[in-house]
Amino acid sequence: MRGRTARTTPGRGPLRPRGARGALALLTGALLVPVSACGISPTDVREVAGPPTVAVPPPSKTIYLIKGGKLTLEPADVESDTVESLLTALFAASTQPLGGRDTALRGFTLEGIEDSLNPIRRDEVKLPRTSTLTVIVKGEGTLSRPAKAQIVCTAQQDAAFEQVKIVHRYENRPSKVEGRFICGDLK
């Protein structure tokens, strides 16, 4: 606006040239064009499928029985995907006819297990994390090497347990720790 003086409107200040107003309108319109000109119409969020999940397979659905004097894997009917279910099925097999297979656990029952993967707290101090499964067995008589192998090898199908400790409880005498075992040493 060289050589010109700005026109003023009473009470409104100087007038803007029409070109500036037009450029502002053009710029505003240009910002809106890419949104509507991309060919994709906006929609609400739609859920097509559920969130991704991971299904962890059970440690196994087999137990160790004895066939021809050797350990053999046999299918088991388990209630859940836990080691306790496998061991429960192993001890339940000792009360059933096994048709060509056998078990060294006849006369013994599973009293419970203690999992040291998630240690308890004592006096607000977390005990060290180990990977030993303690299997508590009740019954009179002696746990033979094949009986221990059935327990340990069935439990160690879950790779989280490095060793299995067997505690033998008796009716009228103190409990006995049979030892800590790994499957490979008992096979």
Buried (B, 14 or more C-beta within 10 A) or exposed (E): EEEEEEEEEEEEEEEEEEEEEEEEEEEEEEEEEEEEEEEEEEEEEEEEEEEEEEEEEBBBBBBBBBBEEEBEBBEBEBEEBBBBBBBBBBBBBBEEEEEEEBBBBEEBBBBEBEBBEEEEEEEEEEEEEEEBBBBBBBBEEEBEEBBBBBBBBBBBBBEEBEBBBBBBBEEEEEEEEBBBBBBEEBE
